[in-house]
Amino acid sequence: MPERFLLQVLRHLVARGILASTRGVDGGYRLERPAKDISLLDVIEAIDGPMVTTLPLNENLPGKSLAQLKKAISGVTDQVRRQLAAIKLSHLVPPPAGDLKRGRN
């Protein structure tokens, strides 16, 4: 992955309050909030913008068919948003080794 692209992604995550950045020799990035409070939807929307239903204009479809298509795609988008919102970073990344020893999850 090109460094420029990665830096752009990191800037988006900082701007949305998902990451915090520290400058300097000992600088870097860290989670701004606990992993249990950050969803995949948060990360995706921080990078790509809001996940919305959009359809290209198609004047060949009758109005009723276009309305049904919009409703179906909107339902799919809503379902995906709910599923992504339910998946937290804490579900995807194991806790640090020290936390396992102390019995934290």
Order of alpha helices (4+ residues) and beta strands (2+ residues): alpha-beta-beta-alpha-alpha-alpha-alpha
